[in-house]
Amino acid sequence: MRRSTAFLLAAAGFLSTAATCETDLIEDAGFQLWCGDRLCVWELEEGEIRKVATWHSNDYGVELVGAPVSLSSPAARSASSVRIEVVSDVERGAMVTVEIDQEGDGVIDWVLPVPPSDGFVSRIWESQPGADAGGVFYLRKSGPGRAVVARLRVSRS
């Protein structure tokens, strides 16, 4: 009886995790997948990045080194309304933005500024229903100062 209960609990946990992952529009929201000194999933368009520890030595984030820096990730799917969560530590003057090119045509349709913070802070934006989000997501830094992003999660809302 214990084995079957444990199996059912494990299966339920797996299914709930799988269902949650299906709502994500981009892969590697937590910048955990590194191929040497570069991100495996995100494309470095411009500048320099560095793998750094965030609030735990085994929880990595990406430091946007210098300026300008630009990372991009294509959307795995689109959604008619989205929730964007950014967990970051951004010094004043660093000027970090999340940008969305909905059609993947090189035209930026949304720009969300990531405000400065003292330590890691989570910020959440919700789009209006009907505002289609897909295409390509960008993380950009255009000013001096330290900027570390621990998570950039885009999910269906």
Secondary structure, 3 states (H helix, E strand, C coil): CHHHHHHHHHHHHHHHHHHHHCCECCCCCCCCCEECCEECCCEEEEEEEEEEECCCCCCEEEEEEEEEEEEEEECCCCECCEEEEEEEEECCCCCEEEEEECCCCCCCCEEEEECCCCCCEEEEEECCCCCCECCEEEEEECCCCCEEEEEEEEEEC
